[in-house]
Amino acid sequence: MYRVIIVEDDPMVAAINRQYIDVTPSFRTDRIFKNGSEALSYLKKADADLIILDYYMPSMNGGEFLDALHAAGKAPAVIMVTSANDTDIVKSLLNRGVIDYLVKPFEYTRFRAALDKFSNTSEYLKNARTNLDQAAIDRLLTHPESSGESKPSLNKGLNEATLKLVRDFLKAHLNDFFTSEQLAEQIHLSRITIRRYMNYMVDTGELVSDIDYKTGGRPSIRYRYGKSAPTNERSGNETSA
């Protein structure tokens, strides 16, 4: 299980980032910090596998945070999730070793691709030989990239009968979005089970993910069967700050 911390001063974006992480297998959110100073204090005493980092924050920006983190002898993987798209800022952050860079607004599929890239690289290095030859290094640099053209195999713990049950229900409601909680109630499966099938179907491109901001509390991730959402339904499926 990869331990992730989020450093983001916008509570809405932080909540969405957390949901995206926590519905992705093998990832969990350990902490959320609203500025780099708080995150740095925590990381001086604890470890994290991955940091989801904003650039524009109070007390120190993302670049200053990375410099302070490296000066403290810490070098976890970092994915930028930020509205900062100035060429000089992007260049400076890439030069600091961030492994991926998402510009707000972004969709779950792009966020998931960044997590997959991180986990694929981590697993490749964990299982690699002690010494890497040139071919192995070349595979390391290209292996994490997903072409998006091949259909993922059915994940361990999933079965075709349940997948068909979920798929048939969603196909019968093609114009409707459902949260995993709503699907669990309709199909009579647990929410944890439903989320695993939702993740798989998002990976295969069968589902569209959407964010519902009108819950009165934490935003909810919704799903609809199909490759693209109707125009009048797409206003909520991206996150910005």
Secondary structure, DSSP 8 states (H G I E B T S, - for coil): -EEEEEE-S-HHHHHHHHHHHHTSTTEEEEEEESSHHHHHHHHTTS--SEEEE-SS-SSS-HHHHHHHHHHTT---EEEEEES---HHHHHHHHHTT-SEEEESSB-HHHHHHHHHHHHHHHHHHHHS-SS--HHHHHHHHHTT---S-S-----TT--HHHHHHHHHHHHTTTT--EEHHHHHHHHT--HHHHHHHHHHHHHTT-EEEEEE-TTSSS-EEEEEESSS--GGGGGGSSB--
